[in-house]
Amino acid sequence: MWMQNTLVPLGVFAMVVLILWLSHVTRRRAQEQRAEIVSRMIEKFSTGEAFAQAIQGPAGSKLASALTLETEKPSKKWKGLFVPASILTLMGIGFAVLALVRDDDFLIAAVVVGAVGVALALSTYVMWRVEERNGDQTGAADTRG
């Protein structure tokens, strides 16, 4: 029993550390790639006029998108919350079933994980409704009233 009480928290901690490390490595790798692109551009275009001509060409949009410093995010913010909300809600339901079938100790996990999932689902719904009411990002308003 002591092994179970020790390994589970250590496993959760190790998983969080692994996720944070992977996100850091991914972000750093993307920054290194952008730096490489910029250094190649500096080597290729010795004058500002040559650079301006390259930007105005058809490949200029690809070049500009490669140099953006922001990572790509979902166009609609609520889309990024839908999947975690559904996963956490289903996990909460799974823990509730385990609490009914196996052991009452799963009830705490069911309540915590399920509550987080339902909260994310509600916030996703609210964000979707607000976006629907305000129109898309270009300013086109919803005509349904």
N, C-alpha and C positions, 0 to 999 in steps of 0.2 A: 504493500500500500504506500509506503514512503517513496518508493521509486516512481509510482504513478503521480504522487503529489509533487514530485520534483521535476520529472521529465515534461509534464504537460506545460507548466509555466515557462520552462526553458525552451521548449519547442515553439511556443507562441512568440517569445522574445526573439528567438533565432529567425523566425519567419519575418517578423517586422524589420529586423536588421537587414535581412537578405533583400527584402523589397526596397528598402531605402537605398541600399548599396547599388542595386540594379538600376534604379531610377537615376542615381548620381552618375553612374558609369555611362548610361545612355545619353544623358544631358551633356556630359563632358565630351563624349565621342562626336556628338552633333556640333558642338562648338569647335572642336578640332577640325572637322570637315569644312565648316564655314571659314575658318582661318586659312585652311589650305586653298580654298577657292579664291579668297582675297589675295593671298600671296601670289597665286598664279596669274591673277588679273593684273597685279602690279608689275609682274615680269613681262606680261604680254603687251600691255598698253603703257607705253612710255610717256605719251602725252595725253592731256585731257580731251583733246579733240577726237582721238581714236576711241577713247572710252565712250564719249558721247555718241559717236556713230554706232558703236556696238550696242549701246542701250536702246537706241531708236530702232534698231533692226528687229526682225521677227523673233530672234532669240533673246531679246532684251527682257521680255516678261519672265522667261525661264530663269534668266540670270538674277533678276530682282527677287523672284521667289526663293531662289537658292540662298540669297544673302539675307533674307529676313531673319531677325533675331528671335522672333516669337515662334513658339511651337504651335503646330496646328491644333486647334480646339474645335469641338463640334460647333456647327453654325448655330444651332439652337441649344441653349444651355441645359434645357430639361432633358435632352437626349442623352447627355452624359450621366444623368442620375437614374435613368430608367432601369438599366441593367443591374446596377448594384442594389437598387430598391427591390427588384423582383427576386434577386438571389437571396438577399437577407430575409425577406419575408418568407420565402420557401424554406430557408434554413430554420427560421423560427417555428414554422409549422412542423418541420421534421423533428425538431427538439421536443415539441409538444406531444407528438405521437410517441416518441421515445419515453417521455415522462409517463404517458398513460400505459405503455406496454411494459417497460422495463423497470425504471427506477424514478422516484420522485425528484432526485437530484437534477435531472435534466430540465425541470420546470423553470429553474432560475435562468438557465441559458435560453430557454424558449421565450421567456418574457423579455429578456434583454435584447437578444438578437431580433426577435419579432418586432419589438417596439422600434428599434432603429430602422428596420426594413419598412415598417408602416409609416414612420416619420419621413423617410426618404421618398416613399411613394406619394404621400400627401404633398410634400414640397414639390415633387415633380409635376403633380397635377396642378398645383397653384401656379407654378411657373408656366406651364403650358397654357392655362386659361388667361394669364396676364398677357402672354405673347400673342395669343389669338385675339384678344380684345384690342391690343395696341397695334396690331398689324406686324408685318415683317420688318426687318432691319432697314429696308430702303425707305420706309415711311408710308407704304401703302396700307391704308387703314382697312379694317374689316368692315364689310358692308352689311353684315347680318344684323347688326344693331343690338 
